[in-house]
Amino acid sequence: MNARAVSYGFRLLLQRLLGLVLFLIGSRFSADYHVWVYFGTNLVLAALGWVYIYRINPDVLAERGKVVTDSPVWDKWLLGLYWLLHFFVIHLAAGFGFGTALAENVFWAGMFFVVASSALAVAAVRVNPFLESTARLQAERGQFVVQAGVYGVVRHPTYASVLLSCLGICLVFQTVWVYVLALLIAALIVTRTSLEDTMLLEKLPGYSTYAQRVRYRLIPFVW
């Protein structure tokens, strides 16, 4: 058993549970079935995704679990802020805004994007053994350009999955502060994508050729 991969899995589940706790604190422990569907789905998707990748390549999960790396300073700041907003603050804000009647069809559209976000992230981790949580060059691991699967469509599919998640949570909770925080998270991801892409173009052999073939960083036909 890969202890570091298992530890990463426990942290994923704890992350989702803390998001639920913060929502309940914000909502004064008020919830309806929309809340349980959203958080229950997130918890199940995290568990299933971890199990699926663990069966294929537990080492990539162990590497994603590292919290101290030689990533650039800009990455440490952006990643820390993203992590805080995306997993915790936005759910607290969703709780504060809870109580407004939700449009049912909009809610289920949001859940579709939540599931699509998770599926895209798992598809990326499945084919990319160098997909750590931090943005850095991994010369010690013999890093090369991954072009298979979803990397043949966009260059940063895990960041694209975050944008889908932001859209999903906006449609699920339908409150102003969730919209504002989702836009801020999306802006952080776009900034991180741009900086990481520039770093890879400059320093990772073969990446510039790959970028000429796969033109879009996050959104096909847009950017």
N, C-alpha and C positions, 0 to 999 in steps of 0.2 A: 504493500500500500504506500502511495506517495503522500507523506505526511503534509507537505506544503500545499499540495493540491487539495487535500481534505480540509486543511485550515482555511484555504481560500473559499471553499464551498460553504463552510459554516459562516464565514464573514458575509458572503452574499445573502444568505438567508437572514442573518441578523440585521443586515442593512434594510431588507424589505420589512422586517418586523418593526424596526425602529421608525420607519416611515409611517406605518400604521399607528404606532403609539403617538407620534407627533400629530398625526391627523386627529386622533381621538382627543388629545389635549386641546387642540385648536377648536374642535367642535363641541367641547365640553362633554365628551363621551356620547355624542349623538351620532347615530349612523343608520343607514337603511341598506337595502340589498345592493344598491349601486356601489356603495363603499366596499362591501364584502366581496362583490364580484371583481372589482378592480384590484384590491390588495390580494385576494385569494389567487387570482389569475397571475399576478406578478410573482407571488411566492412559488406557485406551481411551475411557471415558466423558468424561473431561476433554478429550481431543483432539477427539472428535466434537462435543461441546457447543460448544467454541470455534469449530470450523469452521462449524457450523450458524449460530451467532449472527453470526460474521464476515460470512457471505454476506448476512445480513439487515440488520444494523446494526453495523458495526465501531466506530462512535463510542461505543456503550454499553460495549463492552469496554475502550476507551481510558479512559473515565471510571471504570470499576471498578478499573482499574489504578493510580489515584492513591493515594498513601500519605500525603500531607500535605494536609489539608483544614481547613476551619473548623468541623468537627464539635464537639459539646460535649465537655468533659473526660471526663464519664462514658462517652461512647462510645469515646473513645480507650483508656481503661483496659479496658473490657469487650471491645472488639474485639481488643486486643493479647493479653489473657489467653485469649480464645476461640481465636484463631489458633494460639497456642502449644500449647494443650491438644488441640485438635481435629485438627490436622495432624501434630503431632510427638509430644507426650508420650504420648498414648493408644496410639500405635503402638509406642513403646518399651516401654510397659507390657504390651502384647499379646505382644511378644517375650519379655519376662521370664516370662510365664505360659505360653509355648508348650511343648507336650509332653504336655499332658493330652489324652486321647482326645476328639475332637469328635463330637457327635451329628450324623450326616450330614444328617438331615432338617432339623434346626435350622440347620445351616450354610447350606443352600440357601434356607431361609426368610430368613435374614439377607441373603443376596445379593439376594433379591427386593427387600428394603427399601433396599439400597444403590443398586440400579438405579432404584427408584422415587424415591429422594431426588434423584438426578441429573436425572431427567426433570422433576420438579417445579421444580427450580431453573432449568433451561433454559426451561421454559414461562413462568416469571416474567420472566426476562431478555428473552425474546422480545417481550413486550408492554409492558414498562416501560422507556422510554428514560432514566428518572431513577434507575435501580437501581444506585447506586454502592455500594461496599463499606462506606463510612462512613454514619452516620445524620446527615443535615443537611438544611436547607432550601436549595433551589437556585433562588433568585430570579433569579440571573444567567442561568439557562437557561430561564426561563419555566415553572417546574415547575407541573404541574397534577395532579389526582387521577386515577390510572389505575384503571379499573374493569373492564377487559376480561379475558377469559380466566380464569385461576385467581384473579385478584383479585375475581372475582364470588363466590368461595367463602369465602376467608379474606383478611384484610387484609395479612398478612405471609407470603406463601407461601415466600419464600426461607428464613425462619426456621423455618417448618414443615418444610422439606426437611432442615434440620439435625437436627430431632428424629427424622425417619425414618432419617437416617444414624446417629444415636446408637443407635437400636434395632437397626439392621442390624449395626453392629460388635459389639454385645453378643452377638448370635446367632451371628456368624461366629467369634469367638474364645472366648467362653464362659469367661472368667476373672474373678475377683473384682475385680482392679484396673481392668480395662476397664469393669466395671459401675459402679464408684465414679466413675471419670473421666467416663463417659458421663452419669451423673446430674449431675455438676458442670457439664459443658458445657450440658446441658439447662437447668439452673438459670440459667446465664449468659444463655442465649438468651431464656428467659422474662422475665428482668429487663430485658434490652435491648429486647425487644418492648414491654413495659409503658412504659418510659421514652420510647421513640421514638413510640409511639402517643399518649401524652400530649402530646408536643411537636407532633405533627401536628394533633391536635385543637385545640390552642391557636393554631397559627400558619399552617397551610396552608388557604387558602380552599377551601371545599367538602368538606373532609375529614369534618367532623362530620355532614353530610348523608349522605355515603358510609357512615360508621360506623353510622348508623341503618339503612341498607339491608343492609349486610354486617355482621352482628352479631359474628362470631367472628374473633378475632385470629389464632389459630394452628390450633386443632382444631375442626372443625365440630361443633356441638351441645354443645361442652364449654367452650371459652374463646376 
